[in-house]
Amino acid sequence: MASQEQKTIEEYFQPAFALMKPAREASPFIFSSPHSGQIYPAAFLQSSKLTSTQLRSSEDAYVNDLFAHVADQGAHFIHALVPRAYLDLNRHPHELDPKLFARPLPDFAMHDSIKVKSGLGVIARFVSEGREIYTNKLDLDDAQTRINRLYFPYHNALRALIAHTQTSHQHAILIDCHSMPSGNLPDFQDIPPDFVLGNQFNKSCDYELTQLVRAQLQSMGYHVNVNKPYAGGYVTKEYGKPQNGVHVLQIEINRRLYLNERTLEKTRGFEELCANLQILTNKLITSLPDLSYGTSLAAE
């Protein structure tokens, strides 16, 4: 007999992600958004002590809308339908939090990782501002069901896209798209950045790719930081292998540019930002022949 967790997944997440394919594959670019899922199952809401709006505070709201145009420009775009508060696709699948579960974790669990200790494992204990999600402890089997039925299909699809793109273009460039809260940026007392680019300190992609994105955003008047305070998450670390022809750059967008962070409604800035991102991604795709995809800088 199917568990309640299985029934929930079958009702709400078939599939766990959306994939937008270009009519004509014109570039080696793939765009992804693992945190923009907006489907909150009724059973999950009932299990939480938080309101739906509070749960959405960890969501990269509308990032999937901001980058939906890339398929028309010749790139693939994969984005989550699963919300981050339910399952975090930008974590290692073994990053399990022992404080969440009623029984001991298996030996393979990475319970000592920095993210898990912060309550932000593959199944989060907290959303933003340290608000605890669940009323009661979770069943470990239910957690594994989420991972097996939702996490792995997303990453299998992403790996397949990368492999397909490498076959077609000899290399693949993945842009992992995120948003960041405006009021929770450490180390910025003066001007907080509009964008933060993360390349694992030049390890996950060719330096020229980062430079091109930064220069284009700065030309539009945006304040851009690189690797501070976000150098890239699991997707950037796991898939960014320039020496193997796979380049990954994480982009974090300050939510104040397009979102009312209290009501989670789009502001008038959304359309301007969307138009500028279309210019950026078009520049990326059309400037590809001018980029140097050597590995010397990436290895430093």
N, C-alpha and C positions, 0 to 999 in steps of 0.2 A: 504494500500500500504506500502510495506517495505521501511524503511528509508535507506539513503545511508550508515549509520553505519551498519545496519543489512545486507545489501548487501555485504559490505566489509568483515564482519565476516563470512558470508556464503561462500564467495569466497576464503578467505585465511585461515580460522581457523576452519576447520572441521576434527578433533577436535582441542581444544586449547592446548593439551598436548600429549605427547607420553608416553606410559607405556610399559616398558620392563619387562616381567614376566619370572621368572626362570623356566627351564624345570622341575626341581625338587625343591620344596620349602624346603630348608634345614635349614633355620634359621629364627629368628624373626626380621631380619634387613630389613629396608626399607631405600632407599636412594632417596633424592629429590633434584631437582635443579630448583627453581622457577624463576631464572633470566637469563637462558641461551637461551631463545628464540631468533631466528634470522630471523624471517619472518616480513618484513616491508611493509605493504600495500601501494600501490601507493597513495591512497587518504590521508593516514597519512603523507607520505613524502611531499605531496603537501601542507598540512596544516601547515608544520613546516618551520621555518626560518633557520633550520640547515641542513647540509649535512647528508647523510646516515652514513658516517664515524663518524661524531660528535654525532649523535644519538646513535651509537653503543658504545660510550664511557662508558655508564652506564651498558652495557650488561656484564654478566658473560661469556665472550666468551669461547666456547669450554669446559666449565665445564661438559656439557653433554657427550662429548667425553672422558674426563678424567675418568669418572665413569661408562662408558658403560659396562665395564667388570663385574660389580657386579651381573648381572643376571646369568652369567655363574658360579658364586660362590654361588648361592642359595638365592639371595636377590631380592626383587622387586626394580625397579628404575622408578620413575616418573619425567619427566622434561618438562618444559614449551616449547611451540612453539611460544607463544605470547611474544614479546620483552618487556623488563622492561619499556622502554620509552613510550610504548603504554598503558600498564596496569601493575601495580606492584602487583604481587601475594603474596608478602611478607609484605603486609599491611592489616590493618583492612578495610573491605569494606566500612565503613562509614567515612574513613579519606579523606574527600573531601576539596579541597582548594578553598575558596571563591574568590580568585583572578583569578581563571581560568574561571569562568562562568559569563554569561551575566545576569543571574537572581539569586535572593537569593536562598540559599541552604535550604533544608528541616531541620526541627528541630532536626532530628536524626544525622545530620552531625557532625563529630568530628573535627571541624575546628580549635580547639585550641591545637591539639596534637603537639608534638615537630617536628615530621616528616612533618606535614602539614605546620607549620610555616617555615620550611626549604625548602618548595617547593617540597617536596618528598612524597606526599600523594599517595593514591591508583592510581590516575592518576597524574603523575608527572608534575610539571611546569618547572622544570629544569633537565638537565643532569649534568654530572660532570663539575666541575669548574664554576658552577653557570650560565651555558648557557641556556637561555630561549628557550623552545621548540616551542611554538605555535606563529603564526603570529596574530591570532585573538582569541577572547573569544570562549569557547566551549559551545555547547548546553547541558544542564543538562540531557535531555532525552537520548542523544547519550552516555553520560558518564554512565548512568544507564544501557544502552543496553550492553556496554562493560562488566560491572560488572556482570549483570545477565547471559549473554551468554558465558562469558569466565572465570571470576573469580570464580563464584560459582561451575561450573562443575569441575574445578581443585581441589578445596577444598573438594567437595563432593567425588571425587575419592580418595583423600588422606585420608579422614576420613574412607572411606570404606576399604582401604588397612589396616589402623591401626586396625579397628574392626576385619577384617578377620584374621590378624596376631595374635591379642590377643586371638581369639577363638582357633587358631591352637597351640599357644605357651604359653598362659597365660600372656604374656607380649609382647610389641612391642618396638623396638629401631629404632628411626628415625634419620638418619644422614642427615642434611640439608646442602647442598654443595654450596659454593659461592667462588667468587674471589674478591680480593681487589686491588685497584690501588697502585702501588709502591711509587708514589710520593705524596700521600695525606694521610699519616699516622701520626696523631697527637701524640705528646709526645715521639717521638723516634728520638733523635738527634744522637745517636750512631749507633746501629745495629737494623734496622727495622726487624720485625719478618717475617719469611717465611710463617708461619701459625699462625692463631689466632683461638683458640677454645672457643666457647661461650656456657655457660651452665646456664646463668642467675644467676651467683654466687651460683652455686650448687643447684639451685631450679628446673631445667628442666630435670636433669638426675642424676643417681647414680654417685657419685664421682669417683668410680673405672673405669667407662667407660671413663671419661675424662683422668684419669691417664694412662690408657692403650694406648689411642691414642697419648697422649703427649710423653710417653716413647718410643713408636715405631718410631715416627717421629724424636725424638732426636737421637735415635740410628742410624738413616740414615744421621745424620749431620745437620738436619734442626734446625733453631732457632724458638722456639714455645712459644707463649704467651697464657695465659688463661684469657678471659674476658676483655682484654685490647688491643685495644680500642673497641672491639666489643663483647658484652655479649650475643648476639642473638637477632634476630628480631621477627616479628609477629609469624612466624611459631614456633619458639622455645618457645615463651611465651604461645601461644594458645594451643599447643598440648603437651608440656612437663609437664606431671602430674605423676611423679614417684609413688606417693601414689596410683594412679589408674593403675599402671603397664605400663605407656607409658613414655619412656625416649627419650629425644630429645637433640642432640648435634649439634651445628652449627660449620661448618669448613669453614674458610676463607683462601684462597690460594693467596699468593702474585703473581700478574700477571707477574712480572719480571722473575719468574721461567720458564715460558713456552711461553711467548707472547711478540711480539713487540707491545708495547702499542700505538705507533703512527700509524702503518699500520694495526694493528690487525691481523697480520700473526703469525702463530705458529713459534717458534724458535726451534733450535736443542734441547733445554732443554725440549721440550714437551714429547719426547719419554722416557727420563729418569724419568721425573716426573710421567708419566703414569705407568711405570714399578714399581716405588716405591709405588704408590697408590694401585696397585694391591697387593703388599706385605702387605700393611697396612690393606686393607679390608679383605684379607684372614686371617690375624692375628686376626682381630676383630671377624670374624665369627667362626674361629676354637677355639678361646680362650673363647668363651662365657661361657662354663661350669665353668670356673675359676673365673668369675666375681660374685661379690656380689651385688644383686639387692635389697638391703634393702633401706629403705626410711629415715633413721636417718640422714645421712649426707645431703641428698637432702633437708631436712626440715630446715636446719640451716640457 
